[in-house]
Amino acid sequence: MRNLARDYPSLKGLPPIEGYIGNAELVSIHEVTSSHFGEQVFSSKYLCWKYILSMLSLYLRVTPDLNLSMLLKLIGRMPIEFFSN
């Protein structure tokens, strides 16, 4: 997850500034968090959410057809500590 959060565009041969997360990637992230996160302990799950938040904040490709409901579902499942002081 850390490698994806930091280096994914360069792994695909894209410039680091160009975003890569669109609707297909949002669906993939949602599927992974829905199915595989139940097997992880809390600290590991917390770190994975941190990297997902990092990926979304750095590489989200905002287009008019972006699936906002899927994005909001992902944000809603994140630990509350990310958004409070």
Buried (B, 14 or more C-beta within 10 A) or exposed (E): BEEBBBEBBEEEEEEEEEBBBBBEBBEEBBEEBEEEEEEEEEEEBBEBBBBBBBBBEBBBEEEEEBBEEBBEBBEEEBEEEEEEE
